[in-house]
Amino acid sequence: MTVVEGGSGRDGADDRDDRDDDKGAVEDLYVPSPRRLERERYRRARARRATAIAALSTLVTGAALYLLVVGAPGWPRTKETFFNGRYAREAFPKVLEGLWLNLRLLLVCGAAVLLLGMLIAVARTLRGPVFFPLRVLAAAYTDFFRGLPLIINLMIVVLGVPALRLQGVTVDPVLLGGTALTLTYSAYVAEVFRAGIESVHPSQRAAARSLGLTNRQALRFVVLPQAVRRQVPPLLNDLVSLQKDTGLVSIGGAVDAVRAADIVVGRSLNYTPYIVAGLVFVALTIPMTRLTDWVTARMDRRRAQGGTT
């Protein structure tokens, strides 16, 4: 027979209700001290003052910049050439249509960059003399493509590969441009992953081995999850850069947002479509930038509080 301490379930519920009532009564009796009320009033006043100063400073700065630009001698001609509403309305739908190609390139190249960058980073961190040639090749790859300007890489791949007339090799400028972007950005991402792998303390790998995991299992289940989690902010920064650089595939003739703007410019001899394309990319980039800032701040707070990164 089991004896339940503290009485029956009904009695226990009554006890809890009584404790809740006592707690509520204590909270109702609490009255902030005059010193605390004065401190809170001071903080609210300081916050209002800081907000007002920031708003006034922003207004003054914006007005000064506006007057500086509008008062320039060449402003009327610049306004007609770069900020013409008629050409902006004409270019906007075409730029949005071309932007769909940039978004597809971002998704496909982003996934390929993450995969290839991870493989290169793992190859550079392999241990043992038998993997020396692989480590050398991975290091040579990252050194070469990090040093080669992206625009030159695009020209070599987009214009040079079709000139070879290789059987079965595509000449599509979109695929070739995406390949060039993947080659360049995978070198940068590989170094990000490698830094994350090397930041994991060797004791983590040793502990995994002591539990019976192989080197491959320790890398997969212990080292890589920590490395990737620590490197999320720089990876997001590289993704933001990749998003902007997808516009460079237009040098091969692919009709993306930049090329669509260029077509309108060539017909109208007005540069407003470039401004439209630039603003579209900015509007697309800002949310990802704010996401990167939020993730970075969140990880910094967790690290400051002693949480896992």
Secondary structure per residue as TSV (DSSP state, phi and psi in degrees):
chain	resnum	aa	ss	phi	psi
A	1	M	-	360.0	130.7
A	2	T	-	-96.9	131.0
A	3	V	-	-104.4	124.5
A	4	V	-	-95.3	117.3
A	5	E	T	-72.6	150.3
A	6	G	T	88.4	10.0
A	7	G	S	89.3	-173.1
A	8	S	-	-73.1	172.2
A	9	G	H	-62.1	-35.4
A	10	R	H	-66.9	-40.8
A	11	D	H	-64.2	-40.5
A	12	G	H	-62.2	-39.8
A	13	A	H	-64.4	-40.1
A	14	D	H	-63.6	-38.9
A	15	D	H	-62.7	-42.1
A	16	R	H	-64.1	-40.4
A	17	D	H	-62.9	-39.6
A	18	D	H	-64.2	-41.8
A	19	R	H	-64.7	-39.6
A	20	D	H	-63.9	-39.7
A	21	D	H	-64.8	-40.8
A	22	D	H	-63.7	-40.4
A	23	K	H	-64.7	-42.0
A	24	G	H	-65.0	-36.2
A	25	A	H	-66.0	-40.2
A	26	V	H	-63.1	-41.6
A	27	E	H	-65.5	-35.7
A	28	D	H	-67.9	-29.6
A	29	L	H	-78.7	-14.7
A	30	Y	-	-71.1	129.4
A	31	V	-	-127.2	121.0
A	32	P	-	-59.3	145.4
A	33	S	-	-73.0	155.8
A	34	P	H	-57.5	-33.6
A	35	R	H	-66.9	-40.3
A	36	R	H	-68.0	-41.1
A	37	L	H	-61.7	-39.8
A	38	E	H	-65.6	-38.5
A	39	R	H	-64.4	-42.0
A	40	E	H	-66.6	-39.0
A	41	R	H	-63.0	-39.3
A	42	Y	H	-64.9	-41.5
A	43	R	H	-65.4	-41.4
A	44	R	H	-65.3	-40.2
A	45	A	H	-65.4	-40.2
A	46	R	H	-65.7	-39.2
A	47	A	H	-64.5	-42.0
A	48	R	H	-64.3	-39.6
A	49	R	H	-65.8	-42.1
A	50	A	H	-64.5	-39.6
A	51	T	H	-64.4	-42.0
A	52	A	H	-65.5	-41.8
A	53	I	H	-64.5	-42.5
A	54	A	H	-63.4	-42.4
A	55	A	H	-64.3	-42.9
A	56	L	H	-65.4	-42.3
A	57	S	H	-63.1	-41.0
A	58	T	H	-64.5	-41.2
A	59	L	H	-64.6	-43.5
A	60	V	H	-65.3	-43.8
A	61	T	H	-63.1	-44.6
A	62	G	H	-62.3	-41.6
A	63	A	H	-64.9	-40.4
A	64	A	H	-64.0	-43.4
A	65	L	H	-65.4	-39.6
A	66	Y	H	-62.6	-47.1
A	67	L	H	-64.5	-36.3
A	68	L	H	-64.4	-42.7
A	69	V	H	-74.5	-47.8
A	70	V	H	-67.4	-30.6
A	71	G	T	-81.9	-2.8
A	72	A	S	-67.2	147.1
A	73	P	T	-61.1	-34.5
A	74	G	T	-94.9	13.3
A	75	W	H	-62.5	-44.1
A	76	P	H	-56.5	-43.1
A	77	R	H	-69.0	-38.9
A	78	T	H	-65.0	-40.7
A	79	K	H	-62.0	-42.8
A	80	E	H	-67.3	-34.2
A	81	T	H	-83.7	-36.6
A	82	F	H	-112.7	-16.5
A	83	F	-	-131.6	47.2
A	84	N	-	-87.7	120.0
A	85	G	H	-64.3	-35.9
A	86	R	H	-64.9	-45.2
A	87	Y	H	-72.8	-27.8
A	88	A	H	-65.6	-43.3
A	89	R	H	-66.4	-33.7
A	90	E	H	-70.9	-38.2
A	91	A	H	-83.8	-26.6
A	92	F	H	-57.5	-49.3
A	93	P	H	-62.3	-37.6
A	94	K	H	-68.8	-37.9
A	95	V	H	-65.2	-42.2
A	96	L	H	-63.5	-38.2
A	97	E	H	-64.3	-41.1
A	98	G	H	-71.7	-25.5
A	99	L	H	-63.7	-26.9
A	100	W	H	-60.2	-35.6
A	101	L	H	-66.3	-40.1
A	102	N	H	-62.5	-39.5
A	103	L	H	-67.3	-40.3
A	104	R	H	-65.4	-40.8
A	105	L	H	-61.8	-40.1
A	106	L	H	-61.3	-45.5
A	107	L	H	-66.0	-48.6
A	108	V	H	-70.6	-48.7
A	109	C	H	-66.6	-35.7
A	110	G	H	-61.0	-45.6
A	111	A	H	-64.4	-42.9
A	112	A	H	-66.0	-37.7
A	113	V	H	-64.9	-44.1
A	114	L	H	-62.0	-44.2
A	115	L	H	-66.7	-50.4
A	116	L	H	-66.4	-39.8
A	117	G	H	-62.6	-39.6
A	118	M	H	-64.0	-43.7
A	119	L	H	-62.5	-41.2
A	120	I	H	-66.7	-41.0
A	121	A	H	-63.9	-43.1
A	122	V	H	-63.5	-39.7
A	123	A	H	-62.8	-36.6
A	124	R	H	-72.9	-19.6
A	125	T	H	-104.5	4.4
A	126	L	-	-65.7	143.4
A	127	R	-	-104.9	157.5
A	128	G	S	103.5	146.1
A	129	P	G	-65.5	-24.4
A	130	V	G	-66.8	-24.5
A	131	F	G	-94.7	9.7
A	132	F	H	-59.5	-45.9
A	133	P	H	-60.5	-37.1
A	134	L	H	-67.3	-39.0
A	135	R	H	-65.6	-38.7
A	136	V	H	-65.7	-44.4
A	137	L	H	-63.2	-41.6
A	138	A	H	-65.3	-41.0
A	139	A	H	-66.0	-40.9
A	140	A	H	-64.0	-38.3
A	141	Y	H	-61.9	-50.9
A	142	T	H	-64.7	-39.9
A	143	D	H	-65.0	-40.7
A	144	F	H	-69.4	-51.1
A	145	F	H	-78.5	-20.5
A	146	R	H	-76.4	-27.7
A	147	G	H	-86.8	-24.0
A	148	L	S	-80.6	123.9
A	149	P	-	-58.4	141.4
A	150	L	H	-61.0	-39.2
A	151	I	H	-64.2	-36.5
A	152	I	H	-70.1	-40.3
A	153	N	H	-59.8	-42.5
A	154	L	H	-62.9	-42.9
A	155	M	H	-64.1	-40.5
A	156	I	I	-63.9	-45.8
A	157	V	I	-74.7	-48.3
A	158	V	I	-70.9	-37.1
A	159	L	I	-99.3	-30.0
A	160	G	I	-81.5	-39.1
A	161	V	H	-62.9	-46.4
A	162	P	H	-61.3	-30.3
A	163	A	H	-66.8	-22.4
A	164	L	H	-73.7	-21.3
A	165	R	T	53.9	46.4
A	166	L	-	-75.7	139.2
A	167	Q	T	-71.0	127.7
A	168	G	T	83.4	-1.0
A	169	V	-	-95.1	130.6
A	170	T	-	-67.1	152.1
A	171	V	-	-117.8	12.3
A	172	D	-	-66.9	121.5
A	173	P	H	-63.7	-26.7
A	174	V	H	-69.0	-47.5
A	175	L	H	-66.5	-40.7
A	176	L	H	-68.3	-40.5
A	177	G	H	-64.3	-41.3
A	178	G	H	-62.8	-37.1
A	179	T	H	-63.6	-42.7
A	180	A	H	-64.1	-42.1
A	181	L	H	-61.6	-41.4
A	182	T	H	-65.1	-41.7
A	183	L	H	-61.8	-42.7
A	184	T	H	-72.7	-49.5
A	185	Y	H	-73.3	-27.2
A	186	S	H	-64.9	-29.4
A	187	A	H	-66.9	-41.7
A	188	Y	H	-67.9	-44.3
A	189	V	H	-66.7	-33.5
A	190	A	H	-60.8	-39.9
A	191	E	H	-69.1	-33.2
A	192	V	H	-64.7	-46.8
A	193	F	H	-63.5	-40.9
A	194	R	H	-63.2	-40.8
A	195	A	H	-62.2	-38.7
A	196	G	H	-66.6	-40.9
A	197	I	H	-64.0	-43.3
A	198	E	H	-73.7	-16.3
A	199	S	H	-79.0	-16.3
A	200	V	S	-74.6	127.4
A	201	H	-	-62.9	139.3
A	202	P	H	-57.2	-23.8
A	203	S	H	-63.7	-26.5
A	204	Q	H	-65.1	-45.3
A	205	R	H	-66.5	-40.7
A	206	A	H	-63.9	-40.0
A	207	A	H	-65.1	-39.4
A	208	A	H	-64.5	-39.9
A	209	R	H	-66.5	-36.5
A	210	S	H	-67.2	-22.6
A	211	L	T	-85.8	0.5
A	212	G	T	101.2	4.7
A	213	L	-	-78.5	146.8
A	214	T	-	-78.4	171.8
A	215	N	H	-58.2	-42.5
A	216	R	H	-64.6	-43.4
A	217	Q	H	-66.7	-39.2
A	218	A	H	-62.9	-39.5
A	219	L	I	-66.8	-41.7
A	220	R	I	-74.8	-43.3
A	221	F	I	-99.5	-16.1
A	222	V	I	-117.7	-52.7
A	223	V	I	-78.2	-52.3
A	224	L	H	-62.3	-42.8
A	225	P	H	-58.0	-41.3
A	226	Q	H	-68.4	-41.1
A	227	A	H	-63.6	-44.4
A	228	V	H	-66.4	-42.0
A	229	R	H	-63.0	-36.8
A	230	R	H	-72.5	-25.4
A	231	Q	T	-102.4	15.7
A	232	V	H	-60.4	-47.1
A	233	P	H	-58.5	-50.1
A	234	P	H	-65.1	-29.6
A	235	L	H	-66.2	-40.3
A	236	L	H	-65.7	-35.5
A	237	N	H	-62.9	-42.4
A	238	D	H	-64.5	-34.8
A	239	L	H	-66.2	-38.1
A	240	V	H	-62.8	-44.1
A	241	S	H	-63.5	-40.5
A	242	L	H	-62.2	-38.8
A	243	Q	H	-59.0	-42.7
A	244	K	H	-70.3	-40.0
A	245	D	H	-76.0	-8.5
A	246	T	G	-62.5	-21.3
A	247	G	G	-67.7	-15.1
A	248	L	G	-76.0	-12.3
A	249	V	G	-67.2	-11.1
A	250	S	G	-66.5	-17.7
A	251	I	G	-66.7	-19.8
A	252	G	G	-92.2	-1.0
A	253	G	T	103.5	-2.2
A	254	A	-	-67.5	134.3
A	255	V	-	-88.9	86.8
A	256	D	S	-103.0	-162.3
A	257	A	H	-63.1	-41.2
A	258	V	H	-68.3	-44.2
A	259	R	H	-66.2	-36.6
A	260	A	H	-62.2	-41.5
A	261	A	H	-64.7	-38.9
A	262	D	H	-64.6	-34.6
A	263	I	H	-65.3	-42.7
A	264	V	H	-66.7	-37.9
A	265	V	H	-64.3	-42.0
A	266	G	H	-64.3	-28.2
A	267	R	H	-86.1	-34.0
A	268	S	H	-102.2	-15.7
A	269	L	-	57.6	32.5
A	270	N	-	-126.9	137.0
A	271	Y	-	-93.7	8.9
A	272	T	H	-58.8	-38.0
A	273	P	H	-58.0	-31.9
A	274	Y	H	-64.2	-39.5
A	275	I	H	-63.4	-40.7
A	276	V	H	-62.4	-46.4
A	277	A	H	-62.5	-40.7
A	278	G	H	-63.8	-42.0
A	279	L	H	-66.5	-34.3
A	280	V	H	-64.6	-43.3
A	281	F	H	-65.5	-38.2
A	282	V	H	-63.7	-44.3
A	283	A	H	-63.2	-30.8
A	284	L	H	-78.5	-28.8
A	285	T	H	-84.4	-33.8
A	286	I	H	-57.1	-45.7
A	287	P	H	-59.9	-39.8
A	288	M	H	-68.0	-35.4
A	289	T	H	-66.0	-43.3
A	290	R	H	-65.4	-36.3
A	291	L	H	-62.6	-42.1
A	292	T	H	-62.1	-44.0
A	293	D	H	-62.2	-40.6
A	294	W	H	-65.9	-44.0
A	295	V	H	-63.7	-41.9
A	296	T	H	-62.3	-46.1
A	297	A	H	-64.4	-38.5
A	298	R	H	-64.6	-43.6
A	299	M	H	-67.5	-36.1
A	300	D	H	-64.1	-40.1
A	301	R	H	-65.0	-42.8
A	302	R	H	-65.0	-38.6
A	303	R	H	-67.0	-38.5
A	304	A	H	-67.2	-30.5
A	305	Q	T	-86.2	1.0
A	306	G	T	86.6	12.6
A	307	G	-	-80.8	173.2
A	308	T	-	-74.7	147.9
A	309	T	-	-102.9	360.0
